[in-house]
């Protein structure tokens, strides 16, 4: 299954909109029912409005009614595998810290992370006061 997931991330990488950084990123999120939802980065002249590939995949998955995720494949133009940025880690943590993240570099190198290892001491809904 991870090959299909990685292939989906590589395919959407080609659609990334990165005219400023020239750093394209593709992501594919696998739901617990096996659905694969892709996302790519979308840059903006107002840099704060940039949407990362991981968050684009999460938003698309949620829009399709998915809330439980098994793994995420991540690809980019970088020669070596990259990890999600801090903001993406926090967004992914909203849906569970056991997420497996498979990152593949442009030269084929592969690293597998667990979200909980990338975001130790994560702030989650369990940290909110009751009723919040």
SULMO-V732165 format. One record per backbone hydrogen bond with DSSP energy under -0.5 kcal/mol. CO is the residue of the C=O (numbers start at 1). NH is the residue of the N-H. If there is no record, write none. Layout:
# SULMO-V732165
co->(CO | CO)
nh->(NH | NH)
This chain:
# SULMO-V732165
co->(1 | 2 | 3 | 4 | 5 | 6 | 7 | 8 | 9 | 10 | 11 | 12 | 13 | 16 | 17 | 18 | 22 | 24 | 25 | 26 | 27 | 28 | 29 | 29 | 30 | 30 | 31 | 35 | 35 | 36 | 37 | 39 | 41 | 42 | 45 | 46 | 47 | 50 | 51 | 52 | 53 | 54 | 55 | 56 | 57 | 58 | 59 | 60 | 61 | 62 | 68 | 70 | 71 | 72 | 73 | 74 | 75 | 78 | 79 | 85 | 86 | 87 | 88 | 89 | 90 | 91 | 92 | 93 | 96 | 97 | 99 | 100 | 100 | 101 | 101 | 102 | 103 | 104 | 105 | 109 | 111 | 113 | 114 | 114 | 115 | 119 | 122 | 124 | 125 | 129)
nh->(5 | 6 | 7 | 8 | 9 | 10 | 11 | 12 | 13 | 14 | 14 | 15 | 16 | 18 | 43 | 22 | 24 | 77 | 41 | 75 | 39 | 73 | 31 | 37 | 70 | 71 | 34 | 31 | 37 | 38 | 29 | 27 | 17 | 51 | 47 | 49 | 50 | 52 | 42 | 56 | 57 | 58 | 59 | 60 | 61 | 62 | 63 | 64 | 66 | 65 | 32 | 100 | 30 | 102 | 28 | 104 | 26 | 106 | 107 | 89 | 90 | 91 | 92 | 93 | 94 | 94 | 95 | 96 | 99 | 116 | 115 | 72 | 102 | 103 | 113 | 74 | 111 | 76 | 108 | 105 | 103 | 101 | 117 | 118 | 119 | 122 | 124 | 127 | 128 | 132)
